[in-house]
Amino acid sequence: MKTQQVKSLSTYDSFDKDFLFSLKNEGICVQEEDQIKELQNQVGYLLAIYSTLNINNVRVKDGLINPTEYLKTLTKIIVNKASDTKFGKLLESFASDVEELEKYLLIEGKLFRYGLMVDGVPLGFIADSFKAHPKFRFGTIDYPAPLSDQQIQDCELTPLFLDKATIKWCAPEQKKALEIGINLPTMEITYRRAIDLVHQMKAATNKLPSALQKHWQTMINRIVSAFGTGFERLI
């Protein structure tokens, strides 16, 4: 069995000159400073959440990390380097890892995100979770548990990460899926199961005749639509 490696932060503690670069364009400098501030806010937000959860390791693109220790160390790195010669590619790497940590919380049902069209929300939201969003006038807000249908309706909220959904399939679709080894669930499925199902279906596309591949993609889109606006970026 292949041993899973835990991602180390030691390579981030000392910034090699290859990673550092000077930006002559002041506009680019300002943009990067804004990115640093945004990343600082996101790290602080996630650290507050992970500090209340008993989670050892989470997978990101380069391996496994302990989220609490990673975020604490990353906070120090950002503070020490925010006024230095900029992060360059490392800033993108950090932001990518932070996004993976947020995805984990959303996928595993540790928080639930809603889009806001009016200036008013139910109590019980996670502190400092308001975020700007191009599709929602008042941004988004996170909760530690799903809101009721009545709360969502009263405040005109749009659920971005549903915990469960039901997707309907016709008999021929179910039969064809079984022929290539995929069991399409007919009951409610969870977020996690839906992501696994989409991955299975995408991997099986080339097993189908070309004439059926377009309809197969439509079936995949049906799952994506059932789980809301934010689902597609997680798969």
C-alpha positions as CSV (number, residue, x, y, z in Angstrom):
1,M,0.0,0.0,0.0
2,K,1.3,3.4,-0.9
3,T,2.1,5.6,2.1
4,Q,0.4,9.0,2.1
5,Q,2.7,11.8,2.8
6,V,1.8,14.6,5.1
7,K,2.5,18.0,3.5
8,S,5.3,19.9,5.3
9,L,5.4,23.7,5.7
10,S,9.2,23.7,6.1
11,T,9.7,24.7,2.5
12,Y,7.6,27.8,3.1
13,D,9.6,29.0,6.1
14,S,12.5,30.1,4.0
15,F,11.6,31.8,0.7
16,D,14.1,30.9,-2.1
17,K,15.1,33.7,-4.3
18,D,13.6,31.7,-7.3
19,F,10.2,32.3,-5.8
20,L,10.7,36.0,-5.1
21,F,10.3,38.6,-7.8
22,S,10.1,42.4,-8.1
23,L,7.0,44.0,-9.5
24,K,7.6,47.3,-11.3
25,N,4.0,47.9,-12.1
26,E,2.4,49.7,-9.2
27,G,-1.0,48.5,-10.3
28,I,0.1,44.9,-10.0
29,C,1.6,45.7,-6.5
30,V,-1.7,47.1,-5.3
31,Q,-3.6,44.1,-6.7
32,E,-1.3,41.7,-4.9
33,E,-1.6,43.6,-1.6
34,D,-5.4,43.2,-1.9
35,Q,-4.9,39.5,-2.5
36,I,-2.8,39.2,0.6
37,K,-5.4,41.0,2.7
38,E,-8.2,38.8,1.3
39,L,-6.1,35.7,2.0
40,Q,-5.4,36.9,5.6
41,N,-9.2,37.3,6.2
42,Q,-9.9,33.9,4.8
43,V,-7.2,32.2,6.8
44,G,-8.4,33.8,10.0
45,Y,-12.0,32.8,9.3
46,L,-11.1,29.1,8.6
47,L,-8.7,29.0,11.5
48,A,-11.6,30.0,13.8
49,I,-13.8,27.2,12.4
50,Y,-11.1,24.5,12.4
51,S,-10.1,25.4,16.0
52,T,-13.6,24.2,17.1
53,L,-13.5,20.9,15.1
54,N,-11.6,17.7,15.8
55,I,-10.1,17.2,12.3
56,N,-6.6,15.8,12.0
57,N,-5.6,15.8,8.3
58,V,-7.2,17.2,5.2
59,R,-6.1,16.4,1.6
60,V,-4.9,19.3,-0.6
61,K,-3.2,19.0,-4.0
62,D,0.3,18.2,-2.6
63,G,-0.7,15.7,0.1
64,L,-2.2,15.9,3.6
65,I,-2.0,18.8,6.0
66,N,-3.2,19.4,9.5
67,P,-5.5,22.3,8.9
68,T,-5.2,24.1,12.3
69,E,-1.4,23.9,12.3
70,Y,-1.1,24.8,8.6
71,L,-3.3,27.9,9.0
72,K,-1.4,29.0,12.2
73,T,1.9,28.7,10.3
74,L,0.5,30.4,7.2
75,T,-0.8,33.3,9.3
76,K,2.8,33.9,10.6
77,I,4.2,33.7,7.0
78,I,1.7,36.2,5.6
79,V,2.3,38.7,8.5
80,N,6.1,38.4,8.1
81,K,6.1,38.7,4.3
82,A,3.1,41.0,3.6
83,S,5.4,44.1,3.5
84,D,8.3,42.3,1.8
85,T,9.1,41.7,-1.9
86,K,5.7,40.0,-2.5
87,F,4.8,36.4,-2.7
88,G,4.6,35.6,-6.4
89,K,3.8,32.0,-7.1
90,L,3.7,31.1,-3.4
91,L,0.7,33.4,-2.9
92,E,-1.2,31.4,-5.5
93,S,-0.2,28.1,-3.9
94,F,-1.3,29.3,-0.4
95,A,-4.6,30.5,-1.8
96,S,-5.2,27.2,-3.5
97,D,-4.6,25.3,-0.3
98,V,-6.9,27.6,1.7
99,E,-9.6,27.0,-0.9
100,E,-9.2,23.3,-0.5
101,L,-9.7,23.6,3.2
102,E,-12.9,25.5,2.7
103,K,-14.1,22.9,0.2
104,Y,-13.6,20.2,2.8
105,L,-15.9,22.0,5.2
106,L,-18.5,22.6,2.6
107,I,-18.4,19.0,1.3
108,E,-18.4,17.4,4.7
109,G,-21.3,19.4,6.0
110,K,-19.3,21.4,8.5
111,L,-20.8,24.7,7.2
112,F,-23.6,25.7,4.8
113,R,-23.5,28.8,2.5
114,Y,-26.4,31.0,1.3
115,G,-26.6,33.8,-1.2
116,L,-28.3,37.0,0.1
117,M,-30.7,39.1,-2.1
118,V,-32.1,41.1,0.8
119,D,-30.5,42.8,3.8
120,G,-31.6,40.4,6.6
121,V,-30.7,36.9,7.7
122,P,-31.8,34.4,10.4
123,L,-29.8,34.3,13.6
124,G,-27.1,31.7,14.2
125,F,-24.8,32.5,11.3
126,I,-21.0,32.0,11.7
127,A,-19.2,35.2,12.8
128,D,-17.2,37.0,10.1
129,S,-18.6,34.8,7.3
130,F,-20.1,37.5,5.1
131,K,-18.4,37.5,1.7
132,A,-18.9,39.5,-1.5
133,H,-20.4,37.6,-4.4
134,P,-21.0,38.8,-8.0
135,K,-24.4,37.0,-8.2
136,F,-25.9,38.2,-4.9
137,R,-26.4,41.9,-4.0
138,F,-25.6,41.3,-0.3
139,G,-23.0,38.6,-0.8
140,T,-23.0,35.2,1.0
141,I,-23.2,34.0,4.6
142,D,-22.3,30.7,6.3
143,Y,-24.1,28.7,8.9
144,P,-22.9,25.7,10.9
145,A,-26.1,23.7,10.1
146,P,-28.7,23.9,7.3
147,L,-31.5,26.4,7.6
148,S,-35.1,25.3,7.4
149,D,-37.1,25.8,4.2
150,Q,-39.2,28.4,6.0
151,Q,-36.1,30.4,7.0
152,I,-34.8,30.3,3.5
153,Q,-38.1,31.4,2.1
154,D,-38.7,34.2,4.6
155,C,-35.2,35.8,4.0
156,E,-35.1,35.1,0.3
157,L,-31.9,33.1,0.6
158,T,-30.3,30.9,-2.1
159,P,-28.7,27.7,-0.8
160,L,-25.3,27.4,-2.4
161,F,-24.3,24.1,-0.8
162,L,-27.2,21.7,-0.2
163,D,-26.5,18.8,2.1
164,K,-28.8,16.4,0.3
165,A,-30.8,16.2,-3.0
166,T,-32.9,13.8,-5.0
167,I,-32.2,13.2,-8.7
168,K,-34.8,11.5,-10.8
169,W,-33.7,9.0,-13.5
170,C,-35.8,7.2,-16.1
171,A,-35.6,3.4,-16.5
172,P,-33.5,3.4,-19.7
173,E,-30.9,5.7,-18.0
174,Q,-30.6,3.5,-15.0
175,K,-30.3,0.4,-17.2
176,K,-27.5,1.9,-19.4
177,A,-25.7,3.1,-16.3
178,L,-25.8,-0.4,-14.7
179,E,-24.4,-1.9,-18.0
180,I,-21.2,0.1,-17.4
181,G,-21.0,-0.5,-13.7
182,I,-22.7,2.6,-12.3
183,N,-25.6,2.4,-9.9
184,L,-27.7,5.6,-10.1
185,P,-29.3,6.2,-6.7
186,T,-33.0,6.8,-6.7
187,M,-33.2,8.0,-3.1
188,E,-31.8,11.2,-1.5
189,I,-28.0,11.4,-1.9
190,T,-25.5,13.4,0.1
191,Y,-23.1,16.0,-1.2
192,R,-20.2,13.7,-0.8
193,R,-21.9,10.9,-2.7
194,A,-23.0,13.2,-5.5
195,I,-19.4,14.3,-6.0
196,D,-18.2,10.7,-6.2
197,L,-21.0,9.9,-8.6
198,V,-20.1,12.7,-10.9
199,H,-16.5,11.6,-10.9
200,Q,-17.6,8.0,-11.7
201,M,-19.8,9.2,-14.5
202,K,-17.2,11.4,-16.1
203,A,-14.6,8.6,-16.0
204,A,-17.1,6.2,-17.7
205,T,-18.0,8.6,-20.6
206,N,-15.7,6.9,-23.0
207,K,-17.4,3.5,-22.4
208,L,-20.5,4.8,-24.1
209,P,-21.2,5.0,-27.8
210,S,-20.6,8.6,-29.1
211,A,-24.3,8.9,-29.8
212,L,-25.1,8.6,-26.1
213,Q,-22.3,10.7,-24.7
214,K,-24.2,14.0,-25.1
215,H,-27.1,12.6,-23.2
216,W,-24.7,11.3,-20.5
217,Q,-23.4,14.8,-20.0
218,T,-26.9,16.0,-19.6
219,M,-27.4,13.4,-16.8
220,I,-24.2,14.7,-15.1
221,N,-25.5,18.3,-15.4
222,R,-28.7,17.1,-13.7
223,I,-26.7,16.2,-10.6
224,V,-24.8,19.5,-10.7
225,S,-28.1,21.5,-11.0
226,A,-29.7,19.6,-8.1
227,F,-26.9,20.6,-5.7
228,G,-26.9,24.3,-6.4
229,T,-24.7,27.1,-7.7
230,G,-21.5,26.3,-5.8
231,F,-21.4,22.6,-6.5
232,E,-19.6,22.6,-9.9
233,R,-16.4,24.2,-8.6
234,L,-16.0,21.4,-6.1
235,I,-15.9,18.6,-8.6
